[in-house]
């Protein structure tokens, strides 16, 4: 399960709306536990793809290293990534899968329909290496104050 605050949930969705019709991307910082990934902070990243920013994203390695160093100073770790799918479902693509390498991390995708955030889904990358990795559907728990609400998943 991926747990995040209502504010962080809204912020990553707003990021997708702001970058439409291009994909947005960012990093989820927090604490990993056996049953869930707890997001403590989201960090926006620039999409460095210039060839197909409307349906691909890339976080520059130097940005990822900088974010990782900053997270360690805060006692946090990279527990996932997020990006948007402009006018496309919130489902991972073959490219998303091929470019996912952080085993144990959550990969959050928000569908942006005509500039508005629609469905947001999360997928946990499991396995032990590139040969046996796979995405599993991961429920999202949105924390609102002291009340938690469950985000509906898009029908598959």
SEDRENGU-393752 format. One record per atom (N, C-alpha, C): chain; y, z, x; atom name; residue number from 1. Coordinates in steps of 0.1 Angstrom, whole numbers, always signed. Layout:
N
cadena  v  w  u  atomo  num
A  Y  Z  X  CA  NUM
...
//
This chain:
156
cadena  v  w  u  atomo  num
A  -12  +0  +8  N  1
A  +0  +0  +0  CA  1
A  +12  +0  +9  C  1
A  +23  -7  +5  N  2
A  +35  -7  +11  CA  2
A  +45  +1  +3  C  2
A  +51  +11  +9  N  3
A  +61  +19  +3  CA  3
A  +75  +17  +8  C  3
A  +84  +15  -1  N  4
A  +98  +13  +4  CA  4
A  +108  +18  -7  C  4
A  +120  +21  -2  N  5
A  +130  +26  -12  CA  5
A  +135  +14  -20  C  5
A  +140  +18  -32  N  6
A  +146  +8  -41  CA  6
A  +157  +0  -34  C  6
A  +166  +8  -26  N  7
A  +177  +1  -19  CA  7
A  +172  -9  -9  C  7
A  +161  -6  -1  N  8
A  +156  -16  +9  CA  8
A  +149  -27  +1  C  8
A  +142  -25  -10  N  9
A  +136  -35  -18  CA  9
A  +147  -45  -22  C  9
A  +158  -40  -28  N  10
A  +169  -48  -33  CA  10
A  +176  -56  -21  C  10
A  +177  -49  -9  N  11
A  +183  -55  +2  CA  11
A  +176  -67  +7  C  11
A  +162  -66  +8  N  12
A  +155  -78  +13  CA  12
A  +155  -89  +3  C  12
A  +155  -86  -10  N  13
A  +156  -96  -20  CA  13
A  +170  -103  -19  C  13
A  +181  -95  -18  N  14
A  +194  -100  -17  CA  14
A  +196  -109  -4  C  14
A  +189  -106  +6  N  15
A  +189  -114  +19  CA  15
A  +184  -128  +16  C  15
A  +173  -129  +8  N  16
A  +168  -142  +4  CA  16
A  +178  -150  -4  C  16
A  +185  -143  -13  N  17
A  +195  -150  -22  CA  17
A  +206  -155  -13  C  17
A  +210  -147  -3  N  18
A  +222  -151  +5  CA  18
A  +219  -163  +14  C  18
A  +206  -165  +18  N  19
A  +203  -176  +27  CA  19
A  +198  -188  +20  C  19
A  +196  -187  +7  N  20
A  +191  -199  -1  CA  20
A  +200  -211  +2  C  20
A  +195  -223  +4  N  21
A  +182  -228  +2  CA  21
A  +173  -226  +14  C  21
A  +177  -218  +24  N  22
A  +169  -216  +36  CA  22
A  +161  -203  +35  C  22
A  +151  -202  +43  N  23
A  +143  -190  +43  CA  23
A  +151  -179  +51  C  23
A  +150  -167  +46  N  24
A  +155  -156  +54  CA  24
A  +143  -149  +61  C  24
A  +146  -140  +70  N  25
A  +135  -132  +76  CA  25
A  +141  -119  +82  C  25
A  +132  -110  +83  N  26
A  +135  -97  +88  CA  26
A  +123  -89  +92  C  26
A  +126  -77  +97  N  27
A  +116  -68  +102  CA  27
A  +116  -55  +94  C  27
A  +104  -50  +91  N  28
A  +102  -37  +84  CA  28
A  +99  -26  +95  C  28
A  +107  -16  +95  N  29
A  +105  -5  +105  CA  29
A  +100  +7  +97  C  29
A  +91  +15  +103  N  30
A  +87  +27  +96  CA  30
A  +75  +34  +103  C  30
A  +66  +39  +94  N  31
A  +55  +47  +99  CA  31
A  +42  +41  +92  C  31
A  +32  +38  +100  N  32
A  +19  +33  +95  CA  32
A  +10  +45  +93  C  32
A  +3  +45  +82  N  33
A  -7  +55  +79  CA  33
A  -20  +47  +74  C  33
A  -31  +54  +74  N  34
A  -43  +47  +70  CA  34
A  -43  +41  +56  C  34
A  -36  +47  +47  N  35
A  -36  +42  +33  CA  35
A  -23  +35  +30  C  35
A  -13  +35  +38  N  36
A  +0  +29  +34  CA  36
A  +9  +27  +46  C  36
A  +18  +17  +45  N  37
A  +29  +15  +54  CA  37
A  +41  +20  +47  C  37
A  +48  +30  +53  N  38
A  +60  +35  +48  CA  38
A  +72  +29  +55  C  38
A  +80  +21  +48  N  39
A  +92  +15  +53  CA  39
A  +103  +26  +53  C  39
A  +110  +27  +65  N  40
A  +121  +36  +67  CA  40
A  +134  +28  +68  C  40
A  +133  +16  +73  N  41
A  +145  +8  +75  CA  41
A  +141  -7  +75  C  41
A  +149  -16  +70  N  42
A  +147  -30  +72  CA  42
A  +158  -35  +81  C  42
A  +155  -45  +89  N  43
A  +164  -51  +99  CA  43
A  +164  -66  +96  C  43
A  +176  -71  +93  N  44
A  +177  -86  +91  CA  44
A  +176  -93  +105  C  44
A  +170  -104  +104  N  45
A  +169  -113  +116  CA  45
A  +174  -126  +113  C  45
A  +179  -134  +122  N  46
A  +183  -147  +120  CA  46
A  +171  -157  +121  C  46
A  +171  -166  +112  N  47
A  +161  -176  +112  CA  47
A  +165  -187  +122  C  47
A  +157  -188  +133  N  48
A  +161  -197  +144  CA  48
A  +155  -211  +142  C  48
A  +148  -213  +131  N  49
A  +142  -227  +128  CA  49
A  +154  -236  +125  C  49
A  +155  -247  +132  N  50
A  +165  -257  +129  CA  50
A  +159  -270  +123  C  50
A  +146  -271  +125  N  51
A  +139  -283  +120  CA  51
A  +136  -282  +105  C  51
A  +131  -271  +100  N  52
A  +128  -270  +86  CA  52
A  +130  -256  +81  C  52
A  +143  -251  +82  N  53
A  +147  -238  +78  CA  53
A  +145  -236  +63  C  53
A  +143  -247  +55  N  54
A  +141  -245  +41  CA  54
A  +127  -241  +37  C  54
A  +117  -243  +47  N  55
A  +104  -238  +44  CA  55
A  +96  -233  +56  C  55
A  +104  -228  +66  N  56
A  +98  -222  +78  CA  56
A  +108  -212  +83  C  56
A  +103  -202  +90  N  57
A  +112  -192  +96  CA  57
A  +106  -189  +110  C  57
A  +115  -184  +118  N  58
A  +111  -179  +132  CA  58
A  +121  -168  +136  C  58
A  +116  -157  +141  N  59
A  +125  -147  +147  CA  59
A  +124  -149  +162  C  59
A  +136  -150  +168  N  60
A  +136  -152  +182  CA  60
A  +130  -141  +190  C  60
A  +122  -144  +200  N  61
A  +115  -133  +207  CA  61
A  +124  -122  +212  C  61
A  +136  -126  +217  N  62
A  +145  -116  +223  CA  62
A  +150  -107  +212  C  62
A  +152  -112  +199  N  63
A  +156  -104  +188  CA  63
A  +145  -94  +184  C  63
A  +133  -99  +185  N  64
A  +121  -90  +181  CA  64
A  +120  -79  +192  C  64
A  +121  -82  +204  N  65
A  +121  -72  +215  CA  65
A  +132  -62  +213  C  65
A  +144  -67  +210  N  66
A  +156  -58  +208  CA  66
A  +153  -48  +196  C  66
A  +148  -54  +185  N  67
A  +145  -46  +173  CA  67
A  +134  -36  +176  C  67
A  +124  -40  +183  N  68
A  +113  -31  +187  CA  68
A  +118  -19  +196  C  68
A  +126  -22  +205  N  69
A  +132  -12  +214  CA  69
A  +140  -2  +206  C  69
A  +149  -7  +197  N  70
A  +157  +1  +188  CA  70
A  +148  +10  +179  C  70
A  +138  +4  +174  N  71
A  +129  +12  +165  CA  71
A  +122  +24  +173  C  71
A  +118  +21  +185  N  72
A  +112  +32  +193  CA  72
A  +121  +44  +195  C  72
A  +134  +40  +198  N  73
A  +144  +51  +200  CA  73
A  +146  +60  +188  C  73
A  +143  +54  +176  N  74
A  +144  +61  +163  CA  74
A  +131  +68  +159  C  74
A  +121  +66  +168  N  75
A  +108  +72  +164  CA  75
A  +100  +64  +154  C  75
A  +104  +51  +152  N  76
A  +98  +42  +142  CA  76
A  +90  +31  +150  C  76
A  +82  +24  +142  N  77
A  +75  +12  +147  CA  77
A  +77  +0  +138  C  77
A  +74  -11  +143  N  78
A  +74  -23  +135  CA  78
A  +61  -22  +126  C  78
A  +63  -22  +113  N  79
A  +51  -21  +104  CA  79
A  +50  -34  +95  C  79
A  +59  -43  +97  N  80
A  +59  -55  +89  CA  80
A  +70  -64  +91  C  80
A  +70  -75  +83  N  81
A  +80  -85  +84  CA  81
A  +82  -90  +69  C  81
A  +94  -96  +67  N  82
A  +96  -102  +54  CA  82
A  +103  -115  +56  C  82
A  +101  -124  +46  N  83
A  +108  -136  +45  CA  83
A  +108  -141  +31  C  83
A  +116  -152  +28  N  84
A  +117  -157  +15  CA  84
A  +111  -171  +14  C  84
A  +107  -175  +2  N  85
A  +102  -188  -1  CA  85
A  +112  -194  -12  C  85
A  +121  -202  -7  N  86
A  +131  -209  -16  CA  86
A  +123  -219  -25  C  86
A  +124  -217  -38  N  87
A  +118  -225  -48  CA  87
A  +103  -228  -46  C  87
A  +97  -217  -42  N  88
A  +82  -218  -39  CA  88
A  +77  -204  -42  C  88
A  +64  -203  -47  N  89
A  +58  -190  -50  CA  89
A  +58  -180  -39  C  89
A  +57  -167  -43  N  90
A  +57  -156  -33  CA  90
A  +43  -154  -28  C  90
A  +37  -164  -23  N  91
A  +23  -165  -18  CA  91
A  +23  -170  -4  C  91
A  +15  -164  +5  N  92
A  +15  -169  +18  CA  92
A  +10  -184  +19  C  92
A  +16  -191  +29  N  93
A  +12  -205  +31  CA  93
A  +3  -206  +43  C  93
A  -4  -217  +45  N  94
A  -12  -218  +57  CA  94
A  -4  -216  +70  C  94
A  +9  -220  +70  N  95
A  +18  -218  +81  CA  95
A  +20  -203  +83  C  95
A  +23  -196  +72  N  96
A  +25  -182  +73  CA  96
A  +13  -175  +79  C  96
A  +1  -179  +75  N  97
A  -11  -173  +80  CA  97
A  -13  -176  +95  C  97
A  -11  -189  +99  N  98
A  -13  -193  +113  CA  98
A  -3  -186  +122  C  98
A  +9  -183  +117  N  99
A  +19  -176  +126  CA  99
A  +19  -161  +124  C  99
A  +10  -155  +117  N  100
A  +9  -141  +115  CA  100
A  +0  -135  +126  C  100
A  +5  -126  +134  N  101
A  -3  -121  +146  CA  101
A  -3  -106  +147  C  101
A  +5  -99  +138  N  102
A  +6  -85  +140  CA  102
A  -4  -78  +130  C  102
A  -17  -76  +135  N  103
A  -27  -70  +127  CA  103
A  -23  -56  +123  C  103
A  -25  -53  +110  N  104
A  -21  -40  +104  CA  104
A  -7  -40  +98  C  104
A  +0  -51  +100  N  105
A  +14  -51  +95  CA  105
A  +14  -58  +81  C  105
A  +24  -54  +74  N  106
A  +27  -60  +60  CA  106
A  +36  -72  +62  C  106
A  +32  -82  +54  N  107
A  +40  -94  +53  CA  107
A  +45  -96  +39  C  107
A  +58  -94  +37  N  108
A  +64  -94  +24  CA  108
A  +71  -108  +22  C  108
A  +68  -114  +10  N  109
A  +74  -127  +7  CA  109
A  +81  -126  -7  C  109
A  +93  -130  -8  N  110
A  +101  -131  -20  CA  110
A  +103  -145  -24  C  110
A  +99  -148  -36  N  111
A  +102  -162  -42  CA  111
A  +117  -162  -46  C  111
A  +124  -172  -42  N  112
A  +138  -173  -46  CA  112
A  +139  -186  -54  C  112
A  +141  -184  -67  N  113
A  +141  -195  -77  CA  113
A  +155  -199  -80  C  113
A  +159  -211  -76  N  114
A  +172  -216  -78  CA  114
A  +183  -206  -74  C  114
A  +181  -199  -63  N  115
A  +191  -190  -57  CA  115
A  +189  -175  -62  C  115
A  +180  -172  -70  N  116
A  +178  -159  -75  CA  116
A  +164  -153  -71  C  116
A  +164  -141  -67  N  117
A  +152  -135  -63  CA  117
A  +143  -133  -75  C  117
A  +130  -137  -74  N  118
A  +121  -136  -85  CA  118
A  +110  -126  -81  C  118
A  +98  -130  -79  N  119
A  +87  -122  -75  CA  119
A  +87  -118  -61  C  119
A  +83  -106  -57  N  120
A  +82  -102  -44  CA  120
A  +67  -96  -42  C  120
A  +60  -102  -33  N  121
A  +46  -98  -30  CA  121
A  +45  -93  -15  C  121
A  +35  -85  -13  N  122
A  +32  -81  +1  CA  122
A  +17  -84  +4  C  122
A  +15  -87  +17  N  123
A  +1  -90  +21  CA  123
A  -1  -83  +34  C  123
A  -12  -76  +35  N  124
A  -16  -68  +47  CA  124
A  -25  -77  +56  C  124
A  -21  -79  +69  N  125
A  -29  -87  +78  CA  125
A  -39  -77  +84  C  125
A  -52  -80  +81  N  126
A  -63  -72  +86  CA  126
A  -72  -80  +96  C  126
A  -81  -73  +102  N  127
A  -90  -79  +112  CA  127
A  -88  -73  +125  C  127
A  -95  -78  +135  N  128
A  -94  -73  +149  CA  128
A  -88  -83  +159  C  128
A  -88  -96  +155  N  129
A  -83  -106  +164  CA  129
A  -80  -118  +156  C  129
A  -76  -129  +163  N  130
A  -72  -141  +156  CA  130
A  -83  -148  +149  C  130
A  -95  -146  +153  N  131
A  -107  -153  +147  CA  131
A  -111  -146  +134  C  131
A  -109  -133  +132  N  132
A  -113  -127  +120  CA  132
A  -102  -122  +111  C  132
A  -90  -125  +115  N  133
A  -78  -120  +107  CA  133
A  -78  -126  +93  C  133
A  -73  -118  +83  N  134
A  -71  -123  +70  CA  134
A  -60  -115  +63  C  134
A  -54  -121  +53  N  135
A  -44  -114  +44  CA  135
A  -51  -108  +32  C  135
A  -48  -96  +30  N  136
A  -52  -89  +17  CA  136
A  -40  -87  +9  C  136
A  -41  -89  -4  N  137
A  -30  -85  -14  CA  137
A  -27  -70  -12  C  137
A  -15  -67  -11  N  138
A  -11  -53  -8  CA  138
A  -1  -48  -19  C  138
A  -4  -38  -27  N  139
A  +5  -33  -37  CA  139
A  +18  -28  -31  C  139
A  +29  -29  -38  N  140
A  +42  -24  -33  CA  140
A  +46  -13  -42  C  140
A  +49  -1  -36  N  141
A  +54  +10  -44  CA  141
A  +69  +12  -40  C  141
A  +77  +11  -50  N  142
A  +92  +12  -49  CA  142
A  +96  +26  -52  C  142
A  +102  +33  -43  N  143
A  +106  +47  -45  CA  143
A  +120  +47  -50  C  143
A  +122  +53  -61  N  144
A  +135  +54  -67  CA  144
A  +138  +69  -69  C  144
A  +146  +75  -60  N  145
A  +149  +89  -60  CA  145
A  +136  +96  -59  C  145
A  +133  +105  -68  N  146
A  +120  +113  -68  CA  146
A  +110  +106  -76  C  146
A  +113  +95  -83  N  147
A  +104  +88  -91  CA  147
A  +99  +75  -85  C  147
A  +86  +73  -84  N  148
A  +81  +60  -78  CA  148
A  +77  +51  -90  C  148
A  +80  +38  -87  N  149
A  +76  +28  -97  CA  149
A  +68  +17  -90  C  149
A  +59  +11  -97  N  150
A  +50  +1  -91  CA  150
A  +56  -13  -94  C  150
A  +57  -21  -84  N  151
A  +61  -35  -86  CA  151
A  +50  -44  -90  C  151
A  +52  -51  -101  N  152
A  +42  -61  -106  CA  152
A  +39  -72  -96  C  152
A  +27  -76  -95  N  153
A  +24  -87  -86  CA  153
A  +23  -100  -95  C  153
A  +27  -111  -88  N  154
A  +26  -124  -95  CA  154
A  +12  -127  -98  C  154
A  +9  -132  -110  N  155
A  -5  -136  -112  CA  155
A  -9  -147  -103  C  155
A  -21  -146  -98  N  156
A  -26  -156  -88  CA  156
A  -33  -167  -95  C  156
//
